[in-house]
Amino acid sequence: MLRHRNGINILDAFLGYEDIIMIVEEKFGPKAYQLLSEEIRGLG
């Protein structure tokens, strides 16, 4: 979703029991957060 439609590269990802941590370039942080929030809320 992030890369395909918006050109945001996920540099790394860490999976935990209840968490997923994704590392993106600093300049894409706010946009990635916004897109993920919208997707979780069903607005994307």
N, CA, C and O atoms as a DFTB+ gen file, in Angstrom:
176 C
 N C O
     1  1       0.821      -1.193       0.000
     2  2       0.000       0.000       0.000
     3  2       0.865       1.257       0.000
     4  3       0.679       2.127      -0.850
     5  1       1.809       1.368       0.938
     6  2       2.600       2.598       1.011
     7  2       3.437       2.810      -0.254
     8  3       3.429       3.898      -0.830
     9  1       4.130       1.812      -0.667
    10  2       5.020       1.953      -1.812
    11  2       4.229       2.010      -3.117
    12  3       4.495       2.852      -3.976
    13  1       3.287       1.137      -3.254
    14  2       2.572       0.997      -4.521
    15  2       1.877       2.284      -4.954
    16  3       2.022       2.709      -6.100
    17  1       1.137       2.895      -4.063
    18  2       0.333       4.068      -4.446
    19  2       0.991       5.404      -4.130
    20  3       0.598       6.431      -4.682
    21  1       1.991       5.403      -3.244
    22  2       2.464       6.689      -2.741
    23  2       3.970       6.894      -2.798
    24  3       4.450       7.948      -2.381
    25  1       4.723       5.941      -3.292
    26  2       6.158       6.100      -3.440
    27  2       6.933       6.123      -2.130
    28  3       8.041       6.657      -2.079
    29  1       6.370       5.556      -1.079
    30  2       7.050       5.529       0.219
    31  2       7.696       4.164       0.384
    32  3       7.010       3.142       0.377
    33  1       9.022       4.145       0.533
    34  2       9.741       2.897       0.726
    35  2       9.769       2.514       2.193
    36  3      10.082       3.342       3.049
    37  1       9.446       1.272       2.487
    38  2       9.623       0.744       3.838
    39  2      11.043       0.194       3.892
    40  3      11.369      -0.771       3.200
    41  1      11.890       0.815       4.720
    42  2      13.296       0.437       4.792
    43  2      13.507      -0.831       5.601
    44  3      14.390      -1.630       5.289
    45  1      12.706      -1.021       6.634
    46  2      12.822      -2.192       7.489
    47  2      11.517      -2.370       8.243
    48  3      10.732      -1.428       8.356
    49  1      11.279      -3.549       8.753
    50  2      10.080      -3.815       9.538
    51  2      10.429      -4.806      10.636
    52  3      11.197      -5.744      10.423
    53  1       9.859      -4.587      11.803
    54  2      10.058      -5.454      12.952
    55  2       8.692      -5.930      13.412
    56  3       7.788      -5.124      13.627
    57  1       8.544      -7.226      13.563
    58  2       7.279      -7.810      13.973
    59  2       7.396      -8.329      15.396
    60  3       8.316      -9.078      15.724
    61  1       6.455      -7.922      16.235
    62  2       6.390      -8.399      17.603
    63  2       5.081      -9.115      17.834
    64  3       4.308      -9.336      16.902
    65  1       4.837      -9.474      19.071
    66  2       3.626     -10.211      19.410
    67  2       2.368      -9.414      19.062
    68  3       1.424      -9.961      18.493
    69  1       2.355      -8.126      19.402
    70  2       1.189      -7.281      19.122
    71  2       1.535      -6.036      18.318
    72  3       0.680      -5.169      18.137
    73  1       2.764      -5.928      17.835
    74  2       3.217      -4.705      17.180
    75  2       3.854      -4.990      15.834
    76  3       4.422      -6.058      15.608
    77  1       3.748      -4.029      14.960
    78  2       4.518      -4.000      13.726
    79  2       5.170      -2.622      13.670
    80  3       4.481      -1.602      13.699
    81  1       6.475      -2.596      13.592
    82  2       7.213      -1.335      13.512
    83  2       7.824      -1.255      12.125
    84  3       8.595      -2.126      11.723
    85  1       7.470      -0.190      11.388
    86  2       8.010       0.002      10.052
    87  2       8.916       1.220      10.058
    88  3       8.578       2.258      10.627
    89  1      10.058       1.084       9.425
    90  2      11.027       2.163       9.318
    91  2      10.946       2.734       7.906
    92  3      11.091       2.014       6.918
    93  1      10.710       4.041       7.833
    94  2      10.667       4.743       6.552
    95  2      11.625       5.928       6.626
    96  3      12.075       6.313       7.706
    97  1      11.925       6.495       5.470
    98  2      12.760       7.699       5.458
    99  2      12.057       8.801       6.251
   100  3      10.832       8.916       6.221
   101  1      12.841       9.602       6.953
   102  2      12.284      10.641       7.825
   103  2      11.318      11.560       7.077
   104  3      10.278      11.936       7.617
   105  1      11.653      11.919       5.851
   106  2      10.797      12.848       5.103
   107  2       9.426      12.257       4.787
   108  3       8.481      13.001       4.524
   109  1       9.304      10.927       4.809
   110  2       8.032      10.269       4.523
   111  2       7.269       9.887       5.789
   112  3       6.146       9.391       5.696
   113  1       7.847      10.103       6.960
   114  2       7.220       9.695       8.216
   115  2       5.801      10.200       8.409
   116  3       4.896       9.392       8.616
   117  1       5.574      11.506       8.348
   118  2       4.213      12.015       8.554
   119  2       3.201      11.480       7.544
   120  3       2.079      11.137       7.915
   121  1       3.586      11.407       6.279
   122  2       2.673      10.905       5.248
   123  2       2.375       9.418       5.472
   124  3       1.231       8.986       5.332
   125  1       3.403       8.637       5.819
   126  2       3.200       7.212       6.077
   127  2       2.260       7.019       7.259
   128  3       1.377       6.163       7.222
   129  1       2.448       7.811       8.302
   130  2       1.573       7.720       9.479
   131  2       0.126       8.052       9.100
   132  3      -0.805       7.351       9.498
   133  1      -0.047       9.108       8.341
   134  2      -1.390       9.511       7.909
   135  2      -2.053       8.406       7.094
   136  3      -3.208       8.062       7.343
   137  1      -1.335       7.852       6.126
   138  2      -1.907       6.817       5.266
   139  2      -2.263       5.558       6.052
   140  3      -3.319       4.966       5.833
   141  1      -1.388       5.152       6.963
   142  2      -1.676       3.972       7.765
   143  2      -2.870       4.203       8.688
   144  3      -3.706       3.317       8.861
   145  1      -2.945       5.381       9.274
   146  2      -4.079       5.703      10.134
   147  2      -5.395       5.658       9.372
   148  3      -6.388       5.119       9.861
   149  1      -5.396       6.225       8.174
   150  2      -6.598       6.215       7.346
   151  2      -6.973       4.785       6.944
   152  3      -8.153       4.435       6.920
   153  1      -5.990       3.978       6.636
   154  2      -6.250       2.595       6.245
   155  2      -6.841       1.814       7.419
   156  3      -7.767       1.025       7.230
   157  1      -6.323       2.022       8.613
   158  2      -6.821       1.328       9.797
   159  2      -8.264       1.741      10.100
   160  3      -9.086       0.911      10.485
   161  1      -8.559       3.023       9.923
   162  2      -9.911       3.518      10.173
   163  2     -10.886       3.214       9.039
   164  3     -12.084       3.473       9.152
   165  1     -10.359       2.659       7.943
   166  2     -11.219       2.305       6.822
   167  2     -11.503       3.455       5.875
   168  3     -12.466       3.408       5.110
   169  1     -10.669       4.490       5.919
   170  2     -10.885       5.651       5.045
   171  2     -10.056       5.583       3.766
   172  3     -10.258       6.383       2.853
   173  1      -9.125       4.631       3.697
   174  2      -8.204       4.567       2.556
   175  2      -8.724       3.819       1.377
   176  3      -8.033       3.704       0.365
